[in-house]
Amino acid sequence: MTSKDRAYLRSLANTIEPILQVGKGGISDNLIKQVDDALDARELIKLTVLETSPDDGIDIGNELASKTNSTLVQVMGRKITLYRKRKKDSKINI
């Protein structure tokens, strides 16, 4: 993914709200399943890392990206943005 692609995804992510939260339980199988389902439905999602989380945003973002086969677009403070292209009917063209 090029820097222009990443910048385009960041611009799209500015208008969306976080749909999931990572709390004190950290990354669980249930959270990975929810992120995977959300990426199938939306392609581009935003998550919030709560202060009670055992890890910081960068570590959580990298782990979620690797476990869901997605791309970590950005980590900004406690917000994580992930992207994964749909196999068919993709709305975001990079």
N, C-alpha and C positions, 0 to 999 in steps of 0.2 A: 504494500500500500504506500503510495507516494504521499508527500507532505500536503499536496493540493487536495488529494482525496480525504486525508485526515481533517484538513481545514474545512472542507465542504461538510463532512459529517459533524464537526463541531458546530458549524453554523446551524445545521438542522436540529441539533440537540439543545440549542439555546431556548427553544420554544417548548420543549417537552418537560413534564414534571417527573420526578423520580417515582417509580412504581413499586420498588422493593426496598427493604431495609435489611442491613446486616447488623445484628445485635450482638449480645454477649455470648451467644452460642457459636458465633463465627460462621464458618462455611460448613454447612451440613448437606447431606444427600438431598434433603427436602428443598433447600435453597437452590442447589444446583439444578434440580428438576424444574423449579419455578422459573429460574433464569432461562433455562433451555426452552421451556414452553413460551415464555414472553418473547424470546428472540425469534421463534417460529412465527409468532403472531405479528410482531411489530418491526423486526429487523434491527431497529435502533432503540436501545433502552437506557434508562438512567437509574442508578441505585444510590442510596444514601447509606453511609457507614456511620452508625451511632457511636457516641463516645464510649459506650460500654463494651464495644467490640475489642477483642484481644489483639487484633492486628491493625495496621494502618491501611489506608486506602490503596496504596500502590501494591502491597503484598496481596490484598484481597482481590484487586482488579486483575493482577497477573494470574492468580490461581483460578479465578472464575473464567477468564479468557481461555486458559489452557484446558480446563475441564469441560467447557461447553463448545470448544472448537470455534471460538469467536475472536474478534479483534478488539483489543483495548484501545479505544479512541482517545480517551483522556481521563486523567484523575485530577480533579480540581478541588482541593480541600478535602471534604468528606463526600464528594460526589464522584461517582464512577460512571463512565459512558462506555457501553459495549455495542458492537455491531457484528452482525452475521447475515450475509446475503441469503435470501430464500432460494431454494432449489428451483421453484417455479413461481411465476407471478410476482417477481421482485418489483417493488415500487421505487427503490433507491438505486439508481444506476451510477456506478462508478467506473 
